[in-house]
């Protein structure tokens, strides 16, 4: 696995999120895909699915953005966290929310 060198998803320093990591020699799945047979592809997809399942099984005490160490910042309930994320990510979301209730 590559080592994470720096990450920032806050938009505080720059108007974008970033993730810098070390490089590992090899080929990406997309470039190898055309050369793999059906059995190899099935094995690779099974392995990726297992890894994603393990990631999705990690429990968190509440919902919200994660810090660089994987801790939940300002944790809250699911609906409140989702609404706050929508306000940050969707331009004009606050105006549409209030005008659609009238």
Secondary structure, DSSP 8 states (H G I E B T S, - for coil): ---EEEEE-S-SSSSS-EEEE----S--HHHHGGG--HHHHHHHHHHHHHHHHHHHT---SSBS-B-TTS-BSS-B-HHHHHHHHHHHHSTTHHHHHHHTT-
